[in-house]
């Protein structure tokens, strides 16, 4: 039996990118913010900059990328999921940072089968059945492309609580919301069961 292909985002799903960027913003601009205050992906910061721009800038620094902390529970979850699914890391980071991302995954012992860069093509990802991502726009792009059997999990973060555009897909059980990695594992177990039938892993 061919394993179900699962695409997994990096920033905000596997790697904690916002907290270290907020520290850089404090040092650079003298502005103190908490992660909980970042309620939009392009959250404006005192009309000086925005969080998206600052993240993209920070992630062009090798040391920043390599020292990001993994999100709690992701390593253990991927240990489990990689046994039954084809796990592909799908990142929108600049392609020049791919080798740093691979090293970060290796250093943090995060199991996967391959990595794809979606910086140009986006996350319609026609060859995958499941996407795990923290950006509402990526989730919407994924479930509106290709087969109606495709499903996605929105990894809950302060910047994606406004997800009204996903409600039709949530109501039809094509999109789910996970507050942590243990919930992701439970959801994927249920999705696999609904797609393939049979027992749970």
N, C-alpha and C positions, 0 to 999 in steps of 0.2 A: 504494500500500500504506500502510495506517495504521500510524504508528510505535508501537512498544511503549511503554506508559506506565510510567515508572520513578519511584517516590517515594523521595526521599532526605532523611533526617533531617539536622538541623543540628548540634546539640551532640554531640560525641564522634565525629562522622563528617566534617563539614566544618569545624567550629570547635573549637578547643582550649579547653574551658571549665574543666577541673579544675585545671590548673596555676595559672592566675591566682586561682582561688578558694582554693587552698591558701595562696597568698601573703596573701590577705585574712584567712584563719583564723590564720595566724602573727601578723599585726598585731593582730588582734582578741582572740585568746585566748592568744597566746604558745605555741602548739602547732605543732611542726614535723612535717610529713608529706610523703611523696613520693607521686607519682601511683601508683607500683607498690603502695603500701600500700592503695589504695582498691579493695578486692577485692569490695565489694558496692555496689550503686547507692545504698543508704541507709546506708552505712557510718557507724557511730556514732563520735563523736569525744569521748572522755573523759566520756561520759554528760552532756555539755553540749549538744551539737547533733548533727546528722548532715550528711553531704555533700550530700544532696538538698535539704535546707532551705537550706543556705548557697548552693548554686547558684541556686536559685529566687530567693533574696533578691538576690544579685549581679546577676541578669539583669533586675531591675527598675530598674537604674541604666543610664542611656543611655550614659554614657562607657564603662562596662564592656563592654556589648554591642558598641559600635562599635570598640573597640580589641582585641578578641579576635583571636588569631592563627589563620590557617587551618591545617588539618592538612596536612602535607607531601604534595604530589602531587595534592591534590583539584582545583586549578585546571586543571592539565594534563589530568587525567582527564575533567573535564567539558567541556573543549574538544573532546575526542574523542567522548564519548558524546552530546553535544548535537546532533551531526551526524546521528545515526542513531536516536535515541530521543526521546520526548517527556519531558523532564525536569521534574519537579515537586518543589519543595522542600516537605517536610511536617514542620512543627515543632509540638511540644507547648508551646512557650513561651507565656506569657500574651499574649492578643491585643493588649494595649496596647503591646507591644514590636514589633509587626509592621513598622512603618515603620523602626525601627532595624535590624531583620534585613535588610530590603530594602536599606538603605543599606550595611550591612556586605557583602552579596553584591556590590553594585555597586562598592564601594571595592576589594574583593579580586578583581574581574574574574572572578567565578564565573558561568558561563553556565547559564541555566535558562529554561524557558518560562513557568512560573507558580509561585505559591506558595500553599499551603493551610495553614490553622491547624487543628491536630487536638487542641487543648487540651481541647475538650469531647467531640468525637465519638470520639476515639481513633484507632487506626491499623488498623482493619479495611480501610479504603480500597477499597471494592468496585470502583472504576473502574480500578485499577492492576493490572499483571501482575507487577511486581517491586518489592520494598521493600529499601532499604539502611538499616540501623539498628544502633545499638550496645546497645539494650536488649532482653534476652531476651524479656521480656513482650510487647513490641511485635511482635517477629518471630513469636512463637507466636500472637498475636491475628490477625496477617495471614494466616498459612498455614492457620489453622483456620476462616477465613471465606471464603465464596465458592468459586470453582472449584478443583479439585485441580491445575490446571495452573499456579496461582500459585506463584512462587518468591521466596525472600528470601536476602539476604546479611547475615550478622552481621558487623559491622565490629569486629574484635577489639580489646578494651580490658581492662585489669586487672579491671574490675568485671563482665565477662561470661564469664570463663573457666569458671564453674560453669554449664554449659548442658545439663545432662543431660536436661531436659525437651524439648530439641530433637532428641535423638538419633534418634527415629523418622523425623523429617523429613530429617535429615542422611543417614540410611541409604537413604532413598528418593529422594535427590537433589532435594529440594524446598527445602532450606536448605543454604547454603554458608557457609564462614567465610573472611574475607579479612583478612590481617594488614596490608595497606597498599592504597593506591589503584591501584597497578599490577596487583595481584591482582584487585581489583574489576573493572577493565577486561577482564582475561582471562576472568573468570567470566561477565561479562555477554555477551561475545562468544559463549561456549559456550552460554549460556542462549538467546540469540537464534537461534543455529543450530538448537538442539533444538526451539524453538517454530515457526520458520519454514522451516527447511531452507535450502538454497542456500549461498552462500559466506559467508565471514567478512568483516567490515569492517576 
